[in-house]
Amino acid sequence: MWGLVRLLLAWLGGWGCMGRLAAPARAWAGSRGHPGPALLRTRRSWVWNQFFVIEEYAGPEPVLIGKSLDREEKAQYVLLAQAVDRASNRPLEPPSEFIIKVQDINDNPPIFPLGPYHATVPEMSNVGTSVIQVTAHDADDPSYGNSAKLVYTVLDGLPFFSVDPQTGVVRTAIPNMDRETQEEFLVVIQAKDMGGHMGGLSGSTTVTVTLSDVNDNPPKFPQSLYQFSVVETAGPGTLVGRLRAQDPDLGDNALMAYSILDGEGSEAFSISTDSQGRDGLLTVRKPLDFESRRSYSFRVEATNTLIDPAYLRRGPFKDVASVRVAVQDAPEPPAFTQAAYHLTVPENKAPGTLVGQISAADLDSPASPIRYSILPHSDPERCFSIQPEEGTIHTAAPLDREARVWHNLTVLATELDSSAQASRVQVAIQTLDENDNAPQLAEPYDTFVCDSAAPGQLIQVIRALDRDEVGNSSHVSFQGPLGPDANFTVQDNRDGSASLLLPSRPAPPRHAPYLVPIELWDWGQPALSSTATVTISVCRCQPDGSVASCWPEAHLSAAGLSTGALLAIITCVGALLALVVLFVALRRQKQEALMVLEEEDVRENIITYDDEGGGEEDTEAFDITALQNPDGAAPPAPGPPARRDVLPRARVSRQPRPPGPADVAQLLALRLREADEDPGVPPETSSHCCPPSCRGCCAPDLPAWFHPSLMASASSWLHWPPAERGNQPASQGKSSSLPCGRLPGALPSCQLPLGIPALGIVLCAS
């Protein structure tokens, strides 16, 4: 604090002031009761408690303690000071407040807090068009000197832009700046304090100025002639080519519309703009034909869709180019002379009747032959045929208009030298009507009349139907029974209907209904007629005209069969079917019971008896392996080969069952038929059948002598008791026969053993 006081004394003029300050201090002390003279201090006319200090002062006077001052950090300081007695350290006066203000010096350069800047200005703007305003700030005191007084200048960007020195507004300096020439500019702006004088501080910033686009450039085709080619088979909508007129503008200012100026080209082609709005798409509008025209020439115009009136002087905003399109030839299918054919043919014509002719030609080579055919699916009934070379269509069957009026055919024309080139055409054939149907009643008429009806009463209105086409034979006439004995009268109404009336003489009542014949004929060429019958029953009626009762025949005819009758008929039919099924089942069961099982089992078990045999010698005397396994037996003696004239039948394996004596005849017949049809069995006649001692007794073929009487005798013989069968002892030699039974009247008188290996049976007779 004392240093601050010394600073104040130095500021006031030196140390001599301290004495003048001490007197008032003593007066103030004496006023508090201390002894001493009262001294008075005169009032000064200047402000003694406020003074200035230059910021960043570094002079020789020791007036500051600490660091240098910065006005931009703190502009002033407030100090509280008090004078005290050095000896007694007593205050000489009350505390005083001192305000120290820091005086500004130019120590801060201008800065641009919002820089760098970006601005946009339309191209072709006039001179002085405002672009942007830049603002710089100086931290120095603006109220003291020129430290904060700024001046703006352009360091870089001349001569295109200028800046207002005081406001910092950037403006265009030259007219007609073209974006297509230079789109972006970099401008450097400087701000300098001290009013721009020498010695002032400065700061700078950049302003990027972009020129925005305006529609100031018309479209321009890069070439005056465009040439394209397209094949003649190209369909409508096929792309032929693209055209683009160049426009250096951007966005909507570069959008264009294309159009064809000449009518010749607009008929065959069309042009549109693509989705980007820049290219013109040339497409086919209608089918082309190389044979009729091979090239098209026309002009195309491109126009800007958005035009700014301010720049019309730079127009016109359109351009024209010529286009030439060459049509290329291509293999084409045959072309018919008509897009569709309509032919007619009368009905009931004989097959082969000419219907019409279809014609097609090859446009590439008119002399090339064409082949015609009818697609099968279009004529499933094969009613027509076509001549392949000439294309004439004929009937293949008689036609009936009442069954089908229209026949829709599809005719295929194909080039003979190129089957891939084919075309189709629809041929509609209409069947014309002829008077070939006699008129008939529209429905079966079954009516009644009351027995009390008055003469001339209307019984029924009947209508006729003619299936022929309306206009040919639409008028139908009616005629009923004629003569005085006619029970009913038919009156022709001449409108396709007739009235059935009761004559003046009523019909006599009877149980059976009346059958009234009516003749119908048309008026066609030739006229056709038919006869129909109307059934009329005479009934007893109530007074109000309702039927009370009719004869049974009328009831049956009108009502038909009752429900009870139908149920009875169905029941009878069901019972008959059940009887038939039962009979068939019984027959099948009986046949299965009579069937014999496998051959191996039957050969040894078909005939059994309890007579005593000769033991092992009997087995050795006759080789039984031929009966058990014909294939494994020794080769037979030379003779007829095995039968191969029939196919063997597959047999179902069954369990062996000993046959009864009642079905032996059937069993023999069954086995005989199987042996005849089986080629794998040994011959019926072998060395085991007839021994040498019985030559001439056996026929060469078994079926020739095996008469049904033999089977009957064998069946009777099997029923004899064993004691009466005439058993004989077996021979002792190897060539002797097996034990035999005597069959009365069946074989010659010599002893004849008969072997049928296929049946598994051995019979002997003498």
Salt bridges, closest charged atoms under 4 A:
GLU72 OE2 - ARG71 NH2 3.43
GLU93 OE1 - ARG41 NH2 3.64
ASP104 OD1 - ARG71 NE 3.15
GLU180 OE2 - ARG179 NH2 2.86
ASP213 OD1 - ARG179 NE 3.02
ASP262 OD1 - ARG299 NE 3.88
GLU264 OE2 - ARG293 NH2 2.40
ASP274 OD2 - ARG242 NH1 3.90
ASP279 OD2 - ARG242 NH1 3.22
ASP279 OD1 - ARG244 NE 2.39
GLU301 OE2 - LYS318 NZ 3.90
GLU402 OE2 - ARG401 NH2 3.33
ASP433 OD1 - ARG401 NE 2.94
GLU599 OE1 - ARG603 NH2 2.82
GLU599 OE2 - ARG651 NH2 3.29
ASP645 OD2 - ARG643 NH2 2.73
GLU674 OE1 - ARG671 NH1 2.40
ASP676 OD1 - ARG643 NH1 3.51
GLU677 OE1 - ARG649 NE 3.05
ASP678 OD2 - ARG651 NH2 3.62
